[in-house]
Amino acid sequence: MAIETAATLLEREREIAALGEALDAARAGRGGVVLVEAPAGLGKTSLLRAATETAEAAGIRCRRARAGELERDFAYGCVRQLLEPVAARAPDAERERLFAGAAAPARALLAPAGLPPASAAVDGSLSILHGLYWLLNNLASDGPVLLVVDDLHWADAETLRFLAFLAPRLEGLPLAVLASTRPEEGVTADLARLAVAPEATVLRPQPLSAAATARLCRLRLGDPVAEEFVAACRIATGGNPFYLEALLREATERGIGTDARAAVRVRGIGPAAVAHAVLLRLSGAPTAASALARAVAILGDGASLAEAARLAGEDESEAARAADLMAGLGILRAEEGLGFVHPIVREAVYADIGPRERAEAHARAALSLAAGGASDERVAAQIVAAEPAGDAGRVALLRRVASDALARGAPAAAVAWLRRALAEPPPAAALGEVLLELGSAELRAGA
């Protein structure tokens, strides 16, 4: 299947061909896994987006998820992103078909948070994995399916375990799994197992060559562009497409030319300077815009405008204008769920908030999300990033989230939540109960 790509997705012909072959194989009933592994900024998300758009145009049903740093302890978090909408939107008869037979254990996992079926005492390991596999079998019986997970290196342990379980069972199934991951992030055993599975293809996009760098320079700045300028751009960015795009933007805003003399100035705009440039744009923006960007950095990608506005202390109309301004400055995406244009930008903004201020902001975010009716899991993720405060309400919420994780068959997630509850610490009257729950969860998780 030929994948249509943007003109700026340069020197990715091999990766594009491999993704197209994976889609063709899935349509023919030969499922497989493709991992796009590269450092931040080398175009992993763009490749996945191009493959997804091509698949959708060909009638392949696509389910997408993005892992996040704040959601690593969400029980089956990425699996639920992929499949909860399928279960929630299906008519009753279709839902019964999807969960029929061996897929039945997956029903407990995909129940609304906090409301698992009464019979959903899932043991957490093989039965839920087996149920999810058969759910996908039932889903794919109507035609090929594509599962796409961006930033898999941040995925929860249960999602990684399921994908490792699924990979050797894809033969004969019209289903492809595409995911992106960073090699420099901590690699778990399940992610490593997935990468070396016979059914998995690992693509490793490389930095741009001098020729591709020159082409992108001409696309962004126009002709003529001196060879010395191109060479300086490539040295300054290491051929990283994201850094190169950011550098060219900075060069334009600073009025730097494209001749040989401009090369000297370009050499000073390396990756660290790109992050600094993001912060300079942020500092030059109105207070409301800067506050909104920092609020999104605390809340994580996908926060609603209302949630970010509350945390930033702005009304929604002002926050909407700020979001448009941040999109124009190349900091936030112009989408319904707020997020940064790239993880590198989010990391720069987040790191610019001091450690103590970050912890206090996460504590405020927990209260704000709870007041706005957000899920217990999202509130708990903010609590984990905040300093312990001996708050009995936090302990109660973390225990609820841990109980829900156990009901979904994710004892490892329950252990993480309960350990944070223990660090809060619990009131003396509840300490024994928390220790007992933690011990039970550790026993089930094999910790």
Disulfide bonds with the S-S distance in Angstrom:
none
